[in-house]
Amino acid sequence: MARARLLRAVALSASISLFSGTVESFQKPPDVEAILTHLDDLYRSKSSTSRMEIRVVSRRTTRTLRLKAWSRGEEEVLVVIEEPAREAGTATLRVGDNLWNYLPRIARTIRVPPAMMLGSWMGTDFTNDDLVKESSLHKDFVSRVERRSEDPEGWWLTLEVKPEVVGRWAKIEFLVSDDWLPIEERHFDRKGRLARTMRFDEVKTLGGRRLPARLVLTPTDVEGQSTELRYLEIDFDVPIADDTFSLSRLEQTR
Amino acid sequence: MVAGSTLRIAWRNLWRNRRRTSLAVAAIGLSVALVLAYYSLLRAYADWVLATLTGPMLGHVQVHAPEWRKDRAMDRTIEDVASILDALRRDPEVASATVRVYAPALAALGEEGFAVIVMGVDWEAESRPGRLLAGAPTPRSRGRVLMGRALAEMMGVREGDEIALVGQGADGSLANDLVQVQGLIETPVDFVNRQGIVLEIGEAQTLFAMPDEAHEVVVHARDPDAVELLASKLAGLPNLAGTEVLDWQTLAPEMVSLIEIIEVAGVFALVLIFVAASAGVANTMLMATFERTHEFGMLLALGAAPGCIVRMILAESVALGLTGAALGGTLGLLFVAVTHETGLDFAALTGGGPTELSFAGLSWSMRFYPSLAAGDVGRTILAVLVTSLIASIWPAFRAARLEPARALRD
């Protein structure tokens, strides 16, 4: 009896996969190169200003930060904490590979040493490295379409780092929707372990572009921990004063 | 059992051949003295390993939040440490208990940041002899810190400089402050010298938003040999429910073998003494009985029971062994008495090698302090006694089985 049911179930699932196979064959695999170029430039532009909210969930507390950010090209970023009041004015400046933190309470600017690049940025699950790295999906990885995803609909791409590239991730699995927006990104470290997962949602129009406004980063090794970043507003290609990305300006952020 | 007269006669018999007996006593005495000296050095070594390991850093028992040892995350803290310390210090087996905070941070003199570990410690407890900050200056006012000398050299920091500390509080908030470097320290613990900035525990708790919390409780036991028991007892304290209480052997298993090797070495020494004493005693007693065949024949002919002869020879041999043991014991104890206080400078003994060596992230002074326990001396004397008896059994029974008539003819 049980055996018969099992056999039926197997037959049924086989026919389903056959059926879905035929559907897939009609769905043309996407142009990976074009998607990656699109993803690389999704949040980038010649210049931008944005406001965002970061919620850090830890075992102990949930902390919410409000930030304002300026960027120009791929090399210059300034992020200033606006809330909570206790940390307001705390700022991070990136120019090229260098990262500085400005701490208004002690009125000091400190350059983050290379040894701390993988350390937490402002107590979030983002690393300092995440702010600095210019890793380009398009340039640094060899990519291929892995398989079709049904729910949510899209394509799983597998990106493997090129042998000559020195970086944190050996492999990235990327789920991209049919309208070329990121849904999920899984980062595997150099030892092949899943290190963290990023999920993108709340797609809406920001700064004239349709993009996910929310990103949830979940590190694999720390249970109960995650960081959620939500863009409140973004303006692309706006004029930004030349001295925005300078140390002297950094110290006047408050 | 052995009458006083038997002992007296045995003693007299022993010294009938002064030279032979003196030589035997000297041989036994020397080997006992060497074994005792060897034991005292083993003990010095064991104490040295234990003190270097557990003194400044590890302690005998440590308490952490579960998992802290795995990732050393800031937020894995022990709460209510004041009441925990109270409870621990009430235990009569606990010599001292102190708490620490460990916070990874960025330190900067100017603009360059350096990765450091900020340690919050109890100045008073950590400044005692043999502890982490023994001999270091202890800052008395707020905002003063001590800095590892190697770290200071790397950062270009000098005494009196003001540095910025930036880290993350236990609640994830930003922790930052300016502190003044009161002194540069050279501790026995490498990582403190290379990465450590030491802050008073209360200030560390404030800076890192963890009032009445800590990452580590370090307990030193009154009896370092009963640590396992103490750890399991402390783990049962209601204040320590939900924490991880471990003895140093569990915390540093790779170090346990450094001490366990001593037991093997001790057995080796005992074998040595068996060989030396039995050779000395057996030879002496064999010679003595061969020489006195005529005498034993006479005694037996006069009606002495064979048991009486056996007892006398055994008594002679025990007297010989114990005399040697007494001499050796005196020499051995003298050696320990001379070296115990000042210690043996191993560097000088080996011709001016380094006075310290670095191993397992700790610096190990090359000075040893020999010591002996009553058990060591007792065990050695017992070994001599047993060996003397065993070695004289054959000569004794040989003498007892003599036929008086034939023995008298010899």
Chai-1 contact restraints between the chains, C-beta under 6 A:
chainA,res_idxA,chainB,res_idxB,connection_type,confidence,min_distance_angstrom,max_distance_angstrom,comment,restraint_id
A,V56,B,G172,contact,1.0,0.0,6.0,A-B,restraint_1
A,S58,B,G172,contact,1.0,0.0,6.0,A-B,restraint_2
A,R60,B,D75,contact,1.0,0.0,6.0,A-B,restraint_3
A,T61,B,D171,contact,1.0,0.0,6.0,A-B,restraint_4
A,R63,B,G172,contact,1.0,0.0,6.0,A-B,restraint_5
A,E87,B,L174,contact,1.0,0.0,6.0,A-B,restraint_6
A,L103,B,N176,contact,1.0,0.0,6.0,A-B,restraint_7
A,R105,B,N176,contact,1.0,0.0,6.0,A-B,restraint_8
A,I106,B,A164,contact,1.0,0.0,6.0,A-B,restraint_9
A,I106,B,N176,contact,1.0,0.0,6.0,A-B,restraint_10
A,I106,B,L178,contact,1.0,0.0,6.0,A-B,restraint_11
A,R108,B,A164,contact,1.0,0.0,6.0,A-B,restraint_12
A,T109,B,E111,contact,1.0,0.0,6.0,A-B,restraint_13
A,I110,B,L106,contact,1.0,0.0,6.0,A-B,restraint_14
A,I110,B,A108,contact,1.0,0.0,6.0,A-B,restraint_15
A,I110,B,G113,contact,1.0,0.0,6.0,A-B,restraint_16
A,R111,B,E111,contact,1.0,0.0,6.0,A-B,restraint_17
A,R111,B,E112,contact,1.0,0.0,6.0,A-B,restraint_18
A,R111,B,G113,contact,1.0,0.0,6.0,A-B,restraint_19
A,V112,B,G113,contact,1.0,0.0,6.0,A-B,restraint_20
A,P113,B,G113,contact,1.0,0.0,6.0,A-B,restraint_21
A,P113,B,F114,contact,1.0,0.0,6.0,A-B,restraint_22
A,A115,B,A115,contact,1.0,0.0,6.0,A-B,restraint_23
A,M116,B,A115,contact,1.0,0.0,6.0,A-B,restraint_24
A,G123,B,Q168,contact,1.0,0.0,6.0,A-B,restraint_25
A,G123,B,G172,contact,1.0,0.0,6.0,A-B,restraint_26
